């Protein structure tokens, strides 16, 4: 039986991973940082290395804390017209998709 994780818990996990990645780089999130804030790209708080840190952190936390294996930076994510990593909301949408599709993603 798969462990189910609610949207709020995934949002909290993703938000903390972003905050940790920014802190590692000595950066601060925007004052209005929330679910619709841009994560990656022009004018966003994360560069490519920061995004890799966030993705890795989320994958590791899900494995360690929930026993769930998920791969977020795969062909499916990279081939999309709109990146699943553009905002916290889109990242959580993608996490829900990966975790709810009946496989280990």
PLY file of the C-alpha trace (Angstrom):
ply
format ascii 1.0
element vertex 105
property float x
property float y
property float z
element edge 104
property int vertex1
property int vertex2
end_header
0.00 0.00 0.00
1.35 3.39 -1.01
1.71 6.20 1.45
-0.56 9.11 0.55
0.65 12.64 1.04
-1.74 15.55 0.99
-1.24 18.68 -1.07
-0.55 20.87 1.95
2.20 18.53 3.14
3.76 18.48 -0.34
3.56 22.27 -0.53
5.25 22.57 2.86
7.98 20.12 1.81
8.61 21.89 -1.52
8.59 25.34 0.09
11.12 24.26 2.70
13.36 22.70 0.05
13.36 26.02 -1.84
14.08 28.02 1.31
16.94 25.64 2.21
18.45 25.95 -1.29
18.29 29.74 -1.11
19.84 29.78 2.35
22.71 27.55 1.15
23.51 30.22 -1.43
23.13 33.14 0.95
20.01 34.33 -0.87
16.67 35.33 0.53
13.25 34.58 -0.92
11.12 37.44 -2.20
8.97 39.09 0.46
5.83 37.81 -1.27
7.16 34.24 -1.65
4.21 31.86 -1.95
2.62 29.12 -4.05
2.40 31.24 -7.22
5.89 32.73 -6.95
8.29 31.95 -9.79
10.98 29.49 -8.75
13.20 29.23 -11.78
13.97 31.40 -14.78
14.50 35.08 -15.41
13.88 37.11 -12.26
13.26 34.01 -10.13
15.18 33.22 -6.92
16.68 29.91 -8.13
19.39 29.38 -10.70
19.97 25.98 -12.32
22.11 24.70 -9.42
19.52 25.88 -6.93
16.81 24.05 -8.84
18.89 20.86 -8.82
19.28 21.23 -5.05
15.52 21.64 -4.60
14.67 18.63 -6.76
17.28 16.45 -5.03
16.14 17.56 -1.58
12.50 16.76 -2.32
13.37 13.34 -3.73
15.56 12.53 -0.70
13.02 13.72 1.86
10.23 11.70 0.26
12.46 8.62 0.29
13.71 9.06 3.85
10.54 10.31 5.52
7.83 8.52 3.54
9.58 5.59 1.87
8.53 6.91 -1.54
10.79 6.90 -4.57
10.17 9.62 -7.11
12.31 11.03 -9.92
11.31 14.59 -10.73
13.89 15.62 -13.32
13.14 13.06 -16.00
12.14 12.99 -19.66
8.50 13.55 -18.74
9.31 16.78 -16.88
11.79 18.08 -19.42
9.60 17.47 -22.46
6.69 19.59 -21.23
5.86 22.86 -22.88
5.41 24.49 -19.46
8.04 23.50 -16.91
6.69 21.84 -13.77
9.38 23.76 -11.88
8.18 27.29 -12.68
6.22 27.89 -9.41
5.61 26.11 -6.11
2.08 25.30 -7.26
3.25 23.77 -10.54
5.92 21.79 -8.68
3.35 20.42 -6.23
1.00 19.61 -9.13
3.81 17.61 -10.70
4.64 15.91 -7.39
1.00 14.87 -7.03
1.03 13.52 -10.57
4.21 11.54 -9.97
3.07 10.16 -6.63
-0.49 9.41 -7.69
0.06 7.67 -10.98
0.23 4.15 -9.52
3.98 3.70 -9.98
7.05 4.74 -8.08
7.43 7.47 -10.72
0 1
1 2
2 3
3 4
4 5
5 6
6 7
7 8
8 9
9 10
10 11
11 12
12 13
13 14
14 15
15 16
16 17
17 18
18 19
19 20
20 21
21 22
22 23
23 24
24 25
25 26
26 27
27 28
28 29
29 30
30 31
31 32
32 33
33 34
34 35
35 36
36 37
37 38
38 39
39 40
40 41
41 42
42 43
43 44
44 45
45 46
46 47
47 48
48 49
49 50
50 51
51 52
52 53
53 54
54 55
55 56
56 57
57 58
58 59
59 60
60 61
61 62
62 63
63 64
64 65
65 66
66 67
67 68
68 69
69 70
70 71
71 72
72 73
73 74
74 75
75 76
76 77
77 78
78 79
79 80
80 81
81 82
82 83
83 84
84 85
85 86
86 87
87 88
88 89
89 90
90 91
91 92
92 93
93 94
94 95
95 96
96 97
97 98
98 99
99 100
100 101
101 102
102 103
103 104
